[in-house]
Amino acid sequence: MPVCYGYVRVSTAGQVEEGVSLEAQQAKIAAWAELNGYELAGVFVDAGVSAKRADNRPQLQAALAAVCATKGAVLVVYSLSRLARSTKDTLAIAERLEKADADLVSLSERIDTTTAAGRMVFRMLAVLAEFEREQIVERVTDAMRHKKAKNELVGKLPTGFELAADGKTLVPVAAELAVVKLVEELRAGGLSLRAIAAELDRRGIATKEGRGGWKHTAVRRLICRGAA
């Protein structure tokens, strides 16, 4: 009987605790193995791990090692999104399996690289998946730029501003902007980030949170924000 291995993944702690996504993926993989006459030799689980990179998922690497060590084995996943999010990683995984005379099956997309048509569709879908991800990033970036252009809050409230009554428009705070200006002047005078932090503490200037103890990372953010 030919052998297959399953790989399942969820990206959030909530999904891990509920277990629904993991169980659903494993059930689909087990059903495929039984229907197609494969022995399901093992299922590897990455719980609460992002798919952005393949090299930081230990169970994926273990699954690939197991599949590649068994000639003619198949790696079965619920969907390509569970396997990888970048074309580079997806194709690298496919090439590694191909060199080991192993194959990949993705149930959601009905991809089966044991066939030439399956290999072609696999490569096309991998490219389209990355294209969709890049489009989402572009839309988010455009939305953030639009908010900045309208002087609305994006992310953490920056030093030098407070929120207006509408809860989204930034209003300048003269005292805080004076601190930003001082930091820029100290930097222009040749002081290091740590030296500037020490000088702010020496002068008794509190951070935006109302505490002392400036850190060089906070000073860097002020300088970068001013240059933006």
Secondary structure, DSSP 8 states (H G I E B T S, - for coil): --EEEEEEEE-SHHHHHH-HHHHHHHHHHHHHHHHHT-EEEEEEEEES--SS-STT-HHHHHHHHHHHTSTT-EEEES-HHHH-SSHHHHHHHHHHHHHTT-EEEETTTTEETTSHHHHHHHHHHHHHHHHHHHHHHHHHHHHHHHHHHTTB--SS--TTEEE-TTSSBEEE-HHHHHHHHHHHHHHHTT--HHHHHHHHHHTT---TTS-----HHHHHHHHHHHH-
